[in-house]
Amino acid sequence: MEQAEINDMLPFLLRRENVARYEDGKVVIGDRRKYPFEKSFVYCSDVEAVAQAIEEMVTQGGGPANAALYAMVMKAHQSASESSQRQMEVLEAARHRLVHTRPTNTALARRLERAMQVIRKALDEGKNVESTLLTWFEGMRDENYKKYASAAEFGASLIEDGDGILTMCFAETSFLMALAIARNAGKKIQVYTPETRPYLQGARLTAPSVHELGIPVQIIGDNMPAYVLSQGKVQKYFTAADLVTMDGHVVNKIGTFQNAIAAHYHGVPYFVFTWDPDKTKPNRASIEIEERDPTEMKFCRGVPTTDPAIDAYYPAFDITPPHLVAGVITQYGIHSPYDLHRYYG
């Protein structure tokens, strides 16, 4: 599938230029906090601004990795007049700051480490770091979209005509492309998306994106999936994953696990899209779950929902064990969560 065809198939939020871009020495990030009410962008002129944008949920899912890599390009531009040693120091400091914006999603850390390898090689060879890093990243990004399309083909093959599909949070590129491919094949499908409190990614990001594809979608409350499943409306459960361990544990937005339990109880298979399992995360014990400011749980879209004196708790992700996962979808195929080491070990 060609790049233009892939881009045309995607909804507004997932097109390359709307996720993040490098423009006039600044990082431009699509502001998902304001979507779908506004199609706006945040302009960042330093690494700290990008880091704060990631932490403040300007972007999420696969977006932080793109924003962070562009931030490294920007920092390379800003430090170009420094010695090679000094450039390495400031770029390593930038990498460290950006990695810690997302402790659970290790894809960000892995891509930034690859960026550092490109930077070291460019400095050793006396090349311009900014242009070398930008060329490398945008080439990798284009290849990644082809890999998303490959995974989407496998995902679409699991969708049957008449399927009801449950998802959680914003499952991003491969999931939306799988829906588009199924639609193009003439399959009639219905999507159900929980609203995903407190940031409402399901209501604000997933539902409008599915609707933009011309596919019927209904928003449901985060506490409704079990009942909807019991009505026989759902035949498949799909999500993305922020992390998959080598032994098949799936880490995704909080609420994914309870939906997987309900789906399993009702005989509905759960399939997860992922880039690949993380070889540095062998098992559940190796996972670090991001715990966000509990104050965020006492608000919804800036509106207080309870007495501010009451305590709260906000783990941003949960962990679904492999026995609840029917298959892990990657660019290479659909794998058993118990067999990942055979392909990625």
PAGU-555809 format. One line per 10 residues: number of its first residue (from 1); for each residue z, x, y of N, C-alpha, C. Coordinates in steps of 0.05 Angstrom, whole numbers, always signed. Atoms other than C-alpha are relative to their C-alpha. Layout:
BEGIN
NUM = Z X Y Z X Y Z X Y; ...
This chain:
BEGIN
1 = +0 +17 -24 +0 +0 +0 +0 +18 +25; +3 -16 -24 -21 +29 +68 +22 -6 +20; -22 +3 -19 +29 +39 +125 -4 -24 +18; +5 +23 -18 -4 -13 +170 +6 -26 -15; -5 +24 +17 -2 -64 +113 +29 -5 -4; -29 +3 +4 +71 -50 +100 +13 -10 +26; -12 +8 -26 +89 -56 +174 -6 -29 +6; +8 +27 -6 +51 -121 +181 +15 -20 -18; -14 +18 +19 +88 -150 +121 +29 -4 +8; -29 +1 -7 +157 -137 +152 +6 -17 +24
11 = -9 +14 -24 +195 -180 +200 +7 +19 +23; -4 -16 -24 +209 -156 +271 +21 +22 -4; -22 -19 +2 +276 -122 +255 -6 +25 -16; +4 -22 +19 +249 -77 +201 -25 +17 +5; +23 -17 -6 +186 -50 +233 +10 +26 +12; -9 -26 -7 +192 +24 +245 +10 +3 +29; -5 -4 -28 +190 +22 +321 +24 -17 +10; -22 +17 -9 +243 -33 +324 +27 +8 -13; -25 -11 +12 +294 +2 +279 +12 +21 +18; -8 -22 -18 +298 +66 +319 -25 +17 +6
21 = +23 -17 -7 +250 +113 +355 +10 +21 +20; -5 -22 -18 +249 +177 +396 -20 -2 +23; +18 +6 -23 +221 +165 +466 +10 +14 +25; -7 -14 -25 +222 +210 +527 +27 +14 -1; -25 -16 +3 +278 +253 +500 +25 -16 -6; -23 +18 +6 +322 +193 +483 -4 -13 -27; +1 +16 +24 +339 +155 +420 +2 -29 +8; +1 +28 -6 +321 +82 +425 +6 -16 -26; -10 +14 +24 +357 +36 +376 -2 -30 +4; +1 +29 -1 +342 -37 +362 +28 -12 -2
31 = -28 +10 -2 +405 -76 +381 +3 -25 -17; -3 +22 +18 +420 -119 +321 +24 -18 +6; -22 +17 -8 +484 -145 +353 -10 -25 +15; +10 +22 -18 +442 -189 +400 -21 -17 -13; +21 +15 +13 +389 -211 +351 +12 -24 -14; +28 +5 -8 +360 -264 +344 -2 -11 +29; +0 +12 -27 +380 -287 +414 -14 +18 +20; +14 -19 -17 +352 -224 +446 -14 +21 -18; +13 -23 +13 +302 -172 +423 +2 +24 +20; -6 -21 -19 +333 -114 +460 +6 +27 -14
41 = -4 -27 +10 +345 -39 +452 +21 +14 +16; -20 -17 -12 +400 +11 +466 -12 +28 +3; +11 -27 -6 +378 +77 +499 +23 +20 +1; -21 -20 +3 +420 +137 +479 -10 +28 +10; +9 -25 -11 +416 +203 +517 +16 +24 -11; -14 -21 +13 +465 +243 +475 +10 -9 -28; -9 +5 +27 +493 +248 +404 +23 -20 -1; -23 +17 -1 +558 +215 +422 -8 -30 +4; +9 +27 -5 +522 +153 +448 -12 -12 -26; +12 +9 +25 +483 +148 +382 +23 -6 -20
51 = -22 +4 +18 +547 +156 +342 +16 -25 +6; -14 +24 -8 +582 +102 +381 -17 -25 -5; +17 +23 +6 +522 +56 +373 +1 -7 -29; -2 +5 +29 +526 +64 +298 +27 -13 -6; -27 +10 +5 +601 +52 +298 +4 -28 +10; -3 +27 -13 +595 -9 +343 -20 -20 -11; +18 +19 +14 +543 -41 +296 -25 -8 +16; +26 +4 -12 +484 -35 +342 -22 -1 -21; +18 +0 +23 +447 -19 +278 +17 +3 -25; -15 -1 +25 +468 -23 +205 -21 +2 -23
61 = +18 -2 +22 +439 -19 +135 -13 +28 +0; +15 -25 -1 +384 +34 +135 -3 +11 +28; +3 -8 -28 +384 +37 +211 +15 +25 +9; -15 -23 -9 +440 +88 +221 -13 +27 -8; +13 -25 +8 +402 +142 +182 -23 +7 +18; +22 -5 -19 +341 +134 +226 +10 +8 +27; -11 -6 -27 +382 +134 +290 +12 +28 +0; -13 -26 +1 +422 +195 +267 -20 +23 -1; +20 -22 +2 +361 +236 +249 -15 +3 +27; +12 -2 -27 +329 +220 +316 +20 +14 +19
71 = -21 -13 -17 +396 +241 +348 -1 +30 -5; +2 -29 +6 +388 +309 +313 -25 +12 +14; +24 -9 -14 +318 +315 +342 +6 +3 +30; -7 +0 -28 +345 +298 +411 +18 +24 +6; -18 -22 -5 +400 +350 +404 -15 +27 -2; +17 -24 +2 +349 +402 +382 -15 +5 +26; +13 -2 -26 +311 +388 +446 +19 +10 +21; -19 -6 -21 +373 +393 +489 +11 +29 -3; -11 -27 +5 +395 +460 +457 -22 +21 -4; +22 -18 +6 +326 +492 +453 +2 +27 +14
81 = -1 -25 -16 +342 +545 +506 +23 +19 -10; -23 -15 +10 +404 +569 +467 -10 +20 -21; +6 -18 +22 +405 +626 +417 -1 -15 -26; +2 +13 +26 +390 +611 +344 +28 -6 -11; -28 +5 +10 +464 +618 +326 +13 -23 +15; -12 +22 -15 +485 +572 +382 -13 -27 -7; +13 +25 +8 +433 +520 +363 +11 -10 -27; -12 +8 +25 +460 +520 +292 +28 -11 +3; -27 +9 -5 +530 +511 +318 +1 -28 +11; -1 +26 -13 +515 +452 +362 -13 -22 -18
91 = +12 +19 +18 +470 +419 +311 +18 -7 -24; -19 +5 +21 +522 +427 +257 +23 -19 +10; -20 +17 -12 +573 +395 +304 -11 -29 +2; +12 +27 -2 +525 +337 +315 -2 -13 -27; +1 +11 +28 +514 +328 +240 +28 -10 -8; -27 +8 +8 +590 +326 +229 +8 -26 +14; -8 +25 -14 +600 +273 +283 -15 -24 -11; +16 +22 +9 +543 +230 +257 +8 -9 -29; -8 +6 +27 +564 +234 +184 +25 -18 -1; -26 +14 +1 +633 +207 +200 -2 -28 +13
101 = +3 +28 -10 +605 +143 +232 -2 -19 -24; +4 +17 +24 +591 +116 +161 +11 +15 -25; -11 -15 +22 +639 +145 +109 -8 -11 -28; +6 +11 +26 +618 +97 +54 -29 +4 -8; +29 -3 +5 +542 +99 +60 -8 +29 +0; +5 -29 +2 +529 +169 +34 -29 +7 +4; +28 -6 -5 +453 +163 +44 -3 +14 +27; +1 -12 -27 +466 +181 +117 +7 +30 -2; -8 -27 +3 +503 +244 +98 -20 +17 -15; +20 -15 +16 +451 +265 +47 -25 +6 +17
111 = +24 -5 -16 +393 +257 +96 +6 +20 +23; -7 -19 -20 +430 +295 +150 +2 +29 -11; -1 -26 +12 +442 +352 +102 -28 +11 -5; +28 -8 +3 +368 +354 +87 -11 +9 +27; +9 -7 -27 +356 +356 +162 +10 +28 +7; -11 -27 -6 +401 +417 +168 -16 +22 -15; +17 -19 +15 +359 +452 +115 -26 +6 +15; +24 -3 -15 +297 +439 +156 +5 +16 +26; -7 -14 -25 +332 +464 +219 +4 +30 -6; -5 -28 +7 +355 +529 +185 -26 +14 -4
121 = +26 -12 +6 +285 +543 +160 -16 +4 +25; +15 -2 -25 +254 +529 +228 +10 +23 +17; -12 -21 -15 +303 +576 +262 -7 +28 -12; +6 -25 +14 +292 +630 +210 -29 +9 +5; +29 -6 -3 +216 +625 +221 -8 +1 +29; +6 -1 -29 +221 +623 +297 -16 -23 +10; +15 +24 -8 +192 +553 +301 +16 -17 +19; -14 +20 -17 +208 +499 +352 +14 -20 -17; -15 +17 +17 +264 +460 +320 -5 -30 +5; +5 +28 -7 +252 +395 +357 -25 -11 -13
131 = +25 +10 +11 +179 +388 +337 -1 +2 -30; +0 -3 +29 +190 +414 +267 +16 -22 -13; -17 +21 +11 +247 +366 +254 -12 -28 +3; +12 +26 -5 +211 +307 +285 -24 -5 -20; +23 +2 +19 +148 +320 +243 +10 -5 -28; -12 +3 +27 +190 +327 +180 +11 -28 -4; -13 +26 +3 +230 +264 +192 -20 -23 +0; +18 +23 -1 +173 +218 +211 -19 +0 -24; +15 -1 +25 +133 +242 +152 +16 -11 -23; -17 +11 +21 +192 +228 +106 +4 -30 +3
141 = -3 +29 -5 +202 +160 +139 -24 -16 -10; +24 +14 +10 +130 +140 +125 -1 +0 -30; -1 +0 +29 +137 +162 +53 +21 -19 -11; -21 +18 +9 +202 +123 +48 -9 -29 +0; +10 +28 -1 +167 +59 +69 -18 -6 -24; +16 +4 +25 +118 +69 +11 +19 -3 -24; -19 +3 +22 +178 +77 -35 +14 -27 +1; -11 +27 -2 +209 +14 -7 -20 -21 -11; +20 +18 +10 +143 -21 -23 -1 +0 -30; +1 -2 +29 +144 +5 -94 +24 -15 -12
151 = -23 +15 +9 +215 -21 -104 -4 -30 +3; +5 +28 -5 +194 -87 -73 -18 -12 -21; +17 +10 +22 +139 -94 -125 +16 -6 -25; -17 +5 +23 +190 -87 -180 +18 -24 +4; -17 +23 -6 +236 -136 -146 -15 -26 -1; +16 +24 +0 +181 -187 -136 -7 -9 -28; +6 +7 +28 +165 -184 -210 +22 -15 -14; -23 +15 +11 +234 -212 -224 +2 -29 +11; -1 +26 -13 +223 -272 -179 -21 -19 -13; +18 +20 +13 +194 -334 -213 -5 -23 +19
161 = +7 +24 -16 +160 -394 -182 +23 -20 -2; -22 +20 +0 +214 -443 -161 +28 +11 +2; -27 -13 +0 +271 -393 -158 +15 -6 +26; -18 -2 -22 +330 -402 -113 +13 +27 +0; -10 -28 -2 +354 -334 -88 +23 +1 +18; -24 -6 -16 +423 -316 -64 +0 +29 +8; -3 -28 -9 +433 -254 -22 +27 +3 +14; -25 -4 -15 +490 -223 +18 -6 +21 +22; +4 -17 -23 +490 -190 +87 -30 +3 +6; +29 -4 -6 +422 -160 +106 -10 +21 -19
171 = +8 -17 +22 +389 -131 +45 -24 +18 +7; +19 -20 -11 +336 -96 +87 -28 +0 -13; +29 -2 +2 +266 -71 +73 -11 -9 -28; +11 +7 +26 +254 -75 -2 +4 -29 -8; -5 +28 +6 +286 -143 -9 -19 -18 +16; +18 +17 -16 +246 -174 +49 -28 +3 -9; +28 -4 +10 +182 -142 +23 -4 -14 -27; +2 +14 +26 +197 -169 -47 -5 -30 +4; +4 +28 -6 +202 -239 -18 -28 -5 +10; +27 +3 -11 +137 -229 +20 -21 +2 -22
181 = +19 -4 +22 +101 -204 -42 +0 -25 -18; -2 +24 +16 +127 -264 -82 -14 -23 +13; +13 +21 -16 +105 -311 -27 -31 +3 -1; +29 -5 +0 +36 -279 -25 -13 -6 -27; +10 +6 +27 +30 -290 -100 +1 -30 -6; +0 +29 +3 +39 -364 -89 +26 -12 -11; -25 +9 +11 +111 -368 -114 +16 -15 +22; -17 +15 -18 +154 -422 -82 +29 +8 -5; -28 -9 +3 +224 -396 -68 +17 -11 +23; -20 +9 -20 +286 -417 -30 +22 +21 +1
191 = -20 -21 -3 +335 -366 -2 +26 -13 +12; -26 +8 -10 +410 -378 +9 +14 +25 +10; -14 -24 -10 +447 -329 +54 +27 -7 +13; -26 +4 -13 +521 -329 +69 +0 +12 +28; +1 -8 -28 +536 -320 +143 +9 +29 +5; -10 -28 -1 +573 -253 +132 +17 +5 +25; -19 -5 -22 +633 -255 +179 +12 +28 -3; -1 +12 -27 +655 -226 +226 -24 +6 +17; +23 -6 -17 +588 -198 +250 -24 -18 -5; +20 +21 +5 +546 -254 +219 -28 +12 -6
201 = +26 -12 +6 +491 -208 +192 -18 -19 -15; +16 +19 +16 +469 -262 +143 -12 -21 +18; +10 +21 -18 +463 -315 +197 -19 +11 +21; +15 -10 -23 +434 -270 +252 -23 +17 -8; +21 -19 +8 +392 -219 +214 -16 -10 -24; +14 +8 +24 +375 -244 +144 -15 -26 +4; +13 +26 -2 +361 -317 +158 -24 +0 +19; +24 -1 -17 +315 -305 +218 -22 +17 -11; +21 -16 +12 +278 -250 +181 -14 -14 -22; +13 +16 +22 +266 -294 +120 -16 -23 +12
211 = +15 +22 -14 +246 -351 +166 -26 +10 +12; +24 -12 -12 +197 -305 +201 -22 +4 -20; +19 -3 +22 +164 -293 +134 -12 -26 -10; +10 +26 +8 +153 -367 +127 +11 -10 -26; -13 +7 +25 +201 -374 +69 +25 -18 +6; -23 +17 -6 +252 -431 +67 +27 +15 -5; -26 -13 +2 +323 -406 +79 +22 -19 +11; -23 +15 -9 +391 -439 +86 +23 +18 +3; -25 -15 -5 +453 -408 +117 +23 -16 -12; -24 +13 +11 +517 -422 +79 +24 +17 +8
221 = -24 -14 -7 +589 -403 +92 +6 +21 -21; -7 -22 +19 +618 -340 +59 +15 -11 -24; -16 +12 +22 +662 -386 +16 -16 -21 -16; +16 +21 +14 +604 -429 -10 -16 +9 -24; +18 -8 +21 +565 -386 -60 +7 -12 -28; -7 +10 +27 +604 -408 -122 -8 -29 -3; +7 +28 +2 +593 -481 -107 -30 -3 -1; +29 +2 +0 +519 -471 -92 -11 +9 -27; +7 -8 +27 +513 -433 -158 +5 -21 -20; -7 +21 +20 +548 -489 -195 -19 -23 +1
231 = +19 +22 -3 +496 -538 -169 -27 +7 -13; +25 -8 +13 +441 -498 -205 -22 +6 +19; +20 -5 -20 +406 -482 -140 -10 +29 +0; +6 -29 -1 +405 -406 -152 -7 +11 -27; +9 -13 +25 +368 -368 -206 +2 +30 +0; -2 -29 -3 +373 -297 -179 +19 +7 +23; -17 -10 -22 +423 -258 -137 -9 +28 +6; +10 -27 -8 +395 -198 -98 +16 +10 +24; -10 -13 -24 +428 -150 -50 -11 +28 +1; +4 -29 -1 +418 -80 -25 +26 +13 -8
241 = -25 -15 +6 +471 -26 -37 +3 +22 +20; -5 -23 -17 +503 +22 +11 +5 +25 -17; -5 -22 +18 +521 +65 -49 +0 -10 -28; -3 +6 +28 +511 +64 -124 +9 +26 -13; -10 -23 +14 +552 +112 -166 -16 +6 -25; +15 -8 +24 +524 +150 -226 +8 -17 -24; -7 +17 +23 +563 +104 -273 -4 -30 +6; +10 +27 -5 +534 +41 -241 +17 -19 +16; -15 +17 -19 +586 +16 -192 -16 -3 +26; +16 +6 -23 +553 -18 -133 +19 -6 +24
251 = -16 +4 -24 +583 -13 -63 -18 -13 +21; +16 +14 -20 +557 -63 -12 +19 -16 +18; -16 +15 -20 +581 -108 +45 +21 -17 -14; -21 +16 +11 +647 -142 +32 -9 -28 -5; +9 +26 +9 +635 -207 -5 -20 +1 -22; +20 -4 +22 +582 -179 -52 +13 -3 -27; -14 +0 +25 +633 -171 -108 +7 -28 -9; -8 +27 +8 +660 -242 -107 -24 -17 -6; +24 +15 +7 +589 -269 -107 -11 +8 -27; +8 -10 +26 +573 -225 -167 +16 -13 -22
261 = -17 +13 +20 +632 -254 -204 -9 -29 -4; +9 +28 +2 +609 -325 -188 -27 -2 -14; +26 +0 +12 +538 -309 -207 +2 +5 -30; -4 -6 +29 +560 -278 -274 +11 -25 -15; -12 +24 +12 +602 -340 -289 -21 -21 -5; +20 +21 +2 +542 -385 -278 -26 +10 -14; +23 -10 +15 +494 -341 -318 -24 +8 +18; +21 -8 -19 +455 -318 -256 +0 +30 +2; +1 -29 -1 +432 -245 -259 +2 +11 +28; -2 -14 -26 +450 -198 -202 -16 +26 -1
271 = +17 -23 -3 +398 -146 -182 +5 +13 +27; -6 -14 -24 +411 -92 -131 -22 +20 +7; +20 -20 -10 +360 -52 -90 +15 +24 +10; -12 -25 -10 +378 +21 -78 -21 +21 +2; +18 -23 -2 +345 +85 -57 +2 +16 -26; -6 -13 +25 +377 +122 -115 +30 +2 -2; -29 -4 +2 +447 +132 -143 +7 +28 +12; -9 -24 -13 +488 +186 -109 +12 +19 -21; -9 -18 +21 +496 +246 -155 +27 +12 +6; -26 -10 -7 +558 +267 -117 +22 -21 -4
281 = -19 +21 +4 +592 +201 -133 -1 -9 -29; +3 +6 +28 +604 +199 -208 +12 -26 -9; -14 +24 +9 +650 +139 -212 +14 -14 +23; -14 +16 -20 +692 +88 -176 +20 +16 +16; -21 -15 -13 +747 +137 -160 -11 +18 +22; +12 -18 -19 +698 +179 -119 -9 -14 +26; +10 +16 -22 +683 +122 -70 +21 -1 +23; -18 +4 -24 +712 +121 +1 -10 -25 +14; +7 +25 -12 +713 +50 +28 +8 +1 +30; -5 +1 -29 +707 +45 +104 +18 -24 +7
291 = -17 +22 -10 +764 +5 +134 -2 +0 +31; +4 +3 -28 +747 -20 +203 +24 -10 +15; -22 +9 -16 +793 -39 +260 +7 -29 -7; -6 +27 +8 +830 -101 +235 -2 -21 +22; +3 +18 -23 +827 -130 +305 -27 -15 -2; +26 +13 +2 +753 -145 +290 +1 -25 -16; -2 +24 +17 +775 -196 +238 +12 -24 +15; -12 +22 -15 +810 -237 +291 -19 -11 +22; +20 +9 -18 +746 -248 +329 -26 -7 -15; +26 +5 +11 +677 -276 +314 -19 -2 +24
301 = +19 -1 -22 +621 -257 +363 +15 +0 +27; -15 -3 -24 +674 -240 +415 +19 -23 +6; -18 +24 -4 +711 -307 +408 +24 +4 -18; -24 -2 +16 +784 -302 +384 +2 -24 -19; -3 +21 +20 +797 -341 +320 +28 -5 -10; -27 +3 +8 +872 -334 +313 +19 +11 +21; -21 -11 -17 +938 -315 +346 -3 +31 -1; +3 -29 +0 +929 -242 +367 +23 +16 -11; -23 -13 +10 +999 -226 +343 -1 +2 -31; +2 +0 +30 +979 -239 +270 -15 +24 -10
311 = +12 -24 +12 +962 -180 +226 -27 -7 -13; +25 +4 +13 +893 -171 +194 -7 +24 -17; +9 -22 +18 +856 -127 +143 -30 -2 -1; +29 +1 +0 +783 -107 +145 -12 +23 -15; +18 -18 +15 +752 -67 +88 -29 -9 +4; +28 +8 -6 +678 -66 +106 -17 -3 -24; +16 +1 +24 +653 -59 +35 +18 -7 -24; -14 +3 +25 +672 -77 -36 -16 +12 -23; +12 -15 +22 +656 -50 -105 -5 -20 -23; +7 +17 +23 +620 -89 -160 -4 +18 -25
321 = +2 -16 +24 +630 -60 -230 -27 -5 -15; +27 +1 +13 +568 -47 -274 -4 -24 -19; +4 +22 +19 +582 -103 -324 -9 -26 +14; +9 +23 -15 +565 -153 -268 -28 +4 +11; +26 -7 -12 +499 -119 -251 -22 -1 -22; +21 +3 +20 +436 -140 -289 -20 +23 +2; +19 -21 -3 +393 -85 -260 +1 +13 +27; +2 -15 -25 +386 -31 -207 -29 +6 +5; +28 -2 -6 +319 -33 -173 -5 +24 +19; +7 -23 -16 +290 +32 -147 -31 +2 +1
331 = +29 -4 -1 +221 +59 -131 -13 +6 -27; +10 -8 +27 +215 +81 -204 +1 -23 -20; -2 +22 +19 +233 +15 -237 +27 -14 +1; -25 +16 +1 +290 -31 -257 +16 +12 -23; -16 -15 +19 +346 +6 -292 +26 -14 -6; -27 +9 +6 +409 -13 -328 +20 +16 +16; -20 -16 -15 +470 +7 -287 +14 +20 -18; -12 -18 +19 +495 +41 -351 -17 +24 -7; +20 -20 +10 +433 +84 -358 -11 +17 +23; +11 -14 -24 +425 +115 -288 -1 +30 -4
341 = -1 -29 +4 +444 +185 -312 -25 +10 -14; +24 -8 +15 +382 +185 -356 -23 +6 +19; +21 -3 -19 +337 +181 -295 +7 +18 +23; -8 -14 -24 +378 +214 -241 +21 +22 -5; -21 -19 +6 +428 +259 -277 -10 +29 +3
